[in-house]
Amino acid sequence: MRQVVAAVGAAVLASCGLFGQTAPQPPAFEVASVKLHVSGSGGGRSDPGRFVGTFTIAFLIMRAYGPLAGQQLVGPEWIRTAFLDVNAKMPEGAAKEQIPRMLQTLLADRLKLAVHQESRIMPVYELTVGKAGPKMKEVDPSKFIDQTLRWPRSGLRGHLTMPGLAYLLSGETDRYVLDSTGLTAIYDVDFHWTPDEASALPGAAEPPQPLPVMSDWPNLFLAIQQQLGLKLESRRTPVKVVVVDHVERVPTAN
């Protein structure tokens, strides 16, 4: 009997120890400054070990819970025009892949951000391969260059996967672009088109150099067919969206 009581007591003590353990802290920046940006456009800056730049609140949410296209974020319109100056230092040894989780922690702390995810049926553009096949050249992974030049509403150049291309095209159209190409390689993508009324992703940086606009360039849809061997087709399908339940306009003190 004493052995039974001792065993039960040990189990109770062990369970108390488990319940007494504190939950692991979510990833967070070591130190961060978040302030309202009063004027000018946005854009990030390359600074190893830091997340620095001027971004819309919408862009920060899409970075934190994405990558998300603009159409996948549901919330008040003002978050797409309200800019924040962010200067955050990453912990020693932290990988850049941890930035989204750190941003989630930062936004919850400074803007009291609360979101939930759901699926909504919406009109999209489906990206597929044309009848003649893709016209893009595959890139040797060992020669991959992680840099994409983007001229909003007129051109795109870089080494991209098809999900990456679809994500960027979502920022150039009024709809989410769904990748249904089935292509799994990295491709050298370089094409241009005549600008229309489509807008770029909110908070995206301006291109490092201008791209001259040629009046004889095709529109975006024809350019994709003629220059990339792909096509965009309209359809309706369920899409994952992030819904903003609450967000403050002014960040709390640093």
C-alpha positions in Angstrom: 0.0 0.0 0.0 2.8 2.4 0.9 4.4 1.7 -2.5 1.1 2.5 -4.2 0.7 5.8 -2.3 4.3 6.7 -3.0 3.7 6.1 -6.7 0.6 8.2 -6.8 2.3 11.0 -4.9 5.2 11.0 -7.4 2.8 11.1 -10.3 0.9 14.1 -8.7 4.2 15.9 -8.1 5.3 15.3 -11.6 2.0 16.6 -13.0 2.3 19.7 -10.8 5.7 20.2 -12.2 4.4 20.0 -15.7 1.6 22.4 -15.1 4.0 24.8 -13.3 6.2 25.1 -16.4 5.9 28.4 -18.2 5.0 28.3 -21.9 7.8 29.0 -24.3 8.0 32.7 -25.3 7.1 33.4 -29.0 10.0 34.6 -31.2 10.6 38.4 -30.8 13.0 41.1 -31.8 15.6 41.9 -29.2 14.7 45.6 -29.4 12.4 47.5 -31.7 11.3 51.0 -32.5 7.9 51.5 -34.1 6.7 55.0 -34.9 4.1 56.7 -37.2 5.6 57.8 -40.5 4.4 61.4 -41.2 5.3 61.8 -44.9 6.8 60.1 -48.0 6.6 56.6 -49.5 7.7 53.3 -48.1 10.3 50.7 -48.6 12.7 48.4 -46.7 16.5 48.7 -46.4 19.0 45.9 -46.4 20.7 45.7 -43.0 21.9 42.3 -41.8 20.6 41.5 -38.4 17.9 44.1 -38.5 14.4 44.6 -39.9 14.4 48.3 -41.0 12.2 50.4 -43.2 9.0 52.3 -43.7 6.0 50.1 -44.4 2.2 50.3 -44.4 0.5 48.4 -41.6 -1.1 46.2 -44.3 2.3 45.3 -45.7 3.6 44.4 -42.2 0.6 42.1 -41.6 1.0 40.4 -44.9 4.7 39.9 -44.2 3.9 38.5 -40.7 1.2 36.1 -41.8 2.2 35.3 -45.3 3.5 35.7 -47.8 0.0 37.1 -48.6 -1.2 39.0 -51.6 -3.1 42.2 -51.0 -6.4 40.5 -51.8 -5.8 38.0 -49.0 -5.9 40.6 -46.3 -9.3 41.7 -45.1 -9.4 44.7 -42.8 -10.1 48.5 -42.6 -8.9 50.4 -45.6 -6.8 52.8 -43.6 -4.2 50.1 -42.9 -3.2 50.2 -46.5 -2.2 53.9 -46.3 -0.9 54.3 -42.8 2.9 54.0 -42.7 5.1 53.0 -39.8 8.9 53.5 -39.4 10.3 50.2 -38.1 13.8 49.6 -36.8 14.0 46.2 -35.1 17.1 44.3 -34.1 17.1 40.5 -34.4 18.5 38.3 -31.6 22.0 37.0 -32.0 22.0 34.0 -34.3 18.4 34.4 -35.4 17.5 33.4 -39.0 15.6 35.6 -41.4 13.0 32.9 -41.6 12.0 33.8 -38.1 11.1 37.4 -39.1 7.4 36.7 -39.7 6.9 35.2 -36.3 8.8 38.1 -34.7 6.6 40.6 -36.6 3.5 38.8 -35.3 4.8 39.4 -31.8 5.7 43.0 -32.5 2.4 43.9 -34.1 0.4 42.2 -31.3 2.5 44.2 -28.7 2.6 47.6 -30.3 -0.7 47.7 -32.3 -2.7 45.2 -30.3 -3.2 43.3 -33.6 -5.7 40.4 -33.5 -6.5 38.3 -36.6 -8.0 35.1 -37.7 -7.8 33.0 -40.8 -10.6 31.7 -43.0 -11.4 30.6 -46.5 -13.5 32.8 -48.8 -14.7 32.2 -52.4 -13.5 35.0 -54.6 -12.7 35.8 -58.2 -9.0 35.0 -59.0 -6.7 34.7 -62.0 -5.4 31.2 -62.6 -1.8 31.1 -63.9 -1.4 28.1 -66.3 1.0 27.0 -69.1 0.2 27.9 -72.7 -0.3 25.4 -75.4 3.2 25.8 -76.7 4.8 25.4 -73.3 6.8 27.9 -71.2 9.2 30.2 -73.0 11.3 30.9 -69.8 14.8 29.4 -69.3 15.4 27.2 -66.2 17.9 28.5 -63.7 20.6 26.3 -62.3 20.0 26.4 -58.5 23.7 26.9 -57.9 23.5 30.1 -60.0 20.3 31.4 -58.4 20.3 35.1 -57.7 17.8 36.2 -54.9 17.0 39.6 -56.4 13.9 40.6 -58.3 13.6 44.0 -60.0 10.1 45.2 -60.2 8.7 48.2 -62.1 5.1 48.6 -60.8 2.7 48.4 -63.7 5.3 48.0 -66.4 7.9 45.2 -65.9 9.4 42.4 -63.9 12.8 40.7 -64.0 14.3 38.0 -61.8 14.9 34.4 -60.9 11.5 33.1 -59.7 9.5 30.0 -58.9 6.0 30.0 -60.3 4.4 30.5 -56.8 6.7 33.5 -56.5 5.7 34.9 -59.9 2.0 34.4 -59.1 2.5 36.3 -55.8 4.1 39.2 -57.6 1.4 39.2 -60.3 -1.2 39.4 -57.6 0.2 42.8 -56.9 -0.1 43.9 -60.5 -3.8 42.9 -60.9 -7.0 43.4 -59.1 -7.2 39.7 -58.1 -5.3 37.0 -56.3 -3.3 35.0 -58.8 -3.4 31.2 -58.2 -0.4 29.1 -59.5 -1.7 26.1 -61.5 1.3 25.7 -63.8 2.7 22.6 -62.2 6.2 24.0 -62.9 8.6 23.3 -60.1 11.9 24.7 -61.3 13.4 28.2 -60.8 13.1 30.3 -64.0 14.7 33.4 -65.5 11.7 35.7 -65.8 12.0 38.9 -67.8 9.0 40.6 -69.3 7.3 44.0 -69.7 3.9 45.4 -70.6 2.0 48.6 -71.2 0.8 50.0 -67.8 -2.9 50.1 -67.0 -4.8 51.0 -63.9 -3.5 48.1 -61.8 -1.7 49.0 -58.7 1.4 47.6 -57.0 1.4 46.0 -53.5 0.9 48.5 -50.8 4.2 49.4 -49.0 6.4 48.0 -51.8 9.6 49.8 -52.5 10.1 51.9 -55.6 12.3 50.3 -58.3 16.0 51.1 -58.1 16.0 52.3 -61.7 13.3 53.5 -64.2 12.1 51.2 -67.0 11.2 53.2 -70.2 7.6 52.6 -71.2 7.1 51.6 -74.9 3.8 52.3 -76.4 3.9 49.1 -78.5 4.3 46.8 -75.6 1.3 44.5 -75.1 -1.0 44.6 -72.0 -0.1 42.4 -69.0 -2.2 39.4 -70.1 -0.8 39.3 -73.6 2.7 39.9 -72.3 2.5 36.8 -70.1 1.4 34.8 -73.1 3.8 36.1 -75.7 6.9 36.5 -73.5 6.6 33.8 -70.9 4.4 31.2 -72.6 1.9 31.3 -69.7 -1.6 32.6 -69.5 -4.0 34.1 -66.9 -7.6 32.9 -66.8 -10.5 34.2 -64.7 -12.3 31.8 -62.3 -13.8 31.7 -58.8 -12.3 29.5 -56.0 -11.8 29.4 -52.2 -8.8 31.4 -51.1 -7.2 31.6 -47.7 -7.5 35.1 -46.2 -6.4 36.8 -43.0 -9.1 38.9 -41.3 -8.1 41.7 -39.0 -10.3 41.6 -35.9 -8.6 44.5 -34.1 -5.7 46.9 -34.8 -4.7 50.2 -33.2 -4.0 53.2 -35.4 -1.1 54.5 -33.2 1.6 52.2 -31.9 2.3 52.1 -28.2 5.4 53.8 -26.8 8.7 52.2 -27.7 
